[in-house]
């Protein structure tokens, strides 16, 4: 069984990586991201997972956005 927090963190990473994608963009094949961005996405997703939406409302996305800004990365 998947831990809820791990599942939520995986979902946040998936959404963060795929959110700006469009159909034409998706057909471009694989895309590599920098090690720094991957690290920031991971850390910020773990941080945001502490604030599930059903308990904290929008706090989860606010924490994720603030963390990405602190790492100098776009959402």
N, C-alpha and C positions, 0 to 999 in steps of 0.2 A: 504494500500500500504506500502511496506517495504521501510524504509529509505535506500538510497544507501549506506551510510557509515555503517549502522548496518549490512546490507547484506554482505558488503565487509569484515567487521570484523568477521562475522560468517563464511564466506568462509575461511578466514585466519586461524581461529581456527580449522576448519575441516581439512584443509590441513596440519596444523602443527601436529595435533594429528594422522592423518591417513597416512601421507607421508611415514614413515618407514614400513608400513604394507605390508606383503606379503600374498599370498593366504593361506599358512599354518598357518601363524600368525593370520589371520582373523578368522579362524575356532576355535581358542582357547577360544572363549567366551568373556565375558566382562573383561575389564582391568581397574583397578583403578589407578589414578595418584594422586600424593601428592597434598595437598592443596597449597603448595608453587608453584608447577609447574602450576597448574590451574590458580593461581593468575597471574603468570608471563605471561602465554599465553594470558590471557585476557588483561592485561595492554599493552603488546607488540602489540597485534592485534589492540587495540584502537589507539595506537601511529602510527602504520603503515597505518591505514586507512586514516590518514591525507594526505597521499601521493599517490593518485590513479595512477596506472600505466599509464593510458592514458594521464596524465598530467606530471608526474614526471619520467617516465621510471622505472628504477631499484631501485629508491630511496626507494620505499615501502619495498622491501625485505631486503635492506641494513639496514633500520631502525629496522625492525623486528629482524634481526640477531643480531644487536648490542645490542638491548634491552634484548634479551634472554641471551646474554653473560654477560651483566651487572647483571642480576638476577642469574647468575651461572647455567643456564640451557642449555642443548643442544637444537639445533633448533628443 
